[in-house]
Amino acid sequence: MEAMQQAVAVLFVLGLLGGTLYWLRSKGAVSFAGKGFGRPANRRMQSIERLPLTAQHSLHLVSVAGRTLLIAVFPGGCSLLGDADLREGRTGNQ
């Protein structure tokens, strides 16, 4: 019986928390930046594709403010390999 009361109390608190977050979000006081919550049309940076080369090395194709960048990621950091114009199929360094 005591376990049932604790479960009901936890569900009640989580319900209050969810209701409060929903109310604050509807008023514009809270916004969520997690994956899947934002609106892609408002974002200036977007990950287009990731190609893993090894466990610690990968290539990333990223769009930033209309520019498409190819970035190499490795254990010591990252490096900009160049700009990629995907619409015309050209690549080049700038």
Residue pairs with C-beta under 8 A, 6 or more apart in sequence:
21 30
24 30
25 31
25 32
31 37
32 38
40 46
44 64
44 65
45 62
45 63
45 64
45 65
46 62
46 63
47 60
47 61
47 62
48 61
48 62
48 63
48 68
49 60
49 61
50 58
50 59
50 60
50 61
51 58
51 59
51 60
51 61
52 58
53 59
56 74
56 75
57 72
57 73
57 74
57 75
58 72
58 73
59 70
59 71
59 72
59 73
59 81
60 70
60 71
60 72
60 73
61 68
61 69
61 70
61 71
61 84
62 68
62 69
62 71
63 69
67 83
68 83
68 84
68 85
68 86
69 80
69 82
69 83
69 84
70 80
70 81
70 82
70 83
70 84
70 91
71 78
71 79
71 80
71 81
72 78
72 79
72 81
81 93
82 91
82 92
82 93
82 94
83 91
83 92
83 93
83 94
84 90
84 91
85 91
85 92
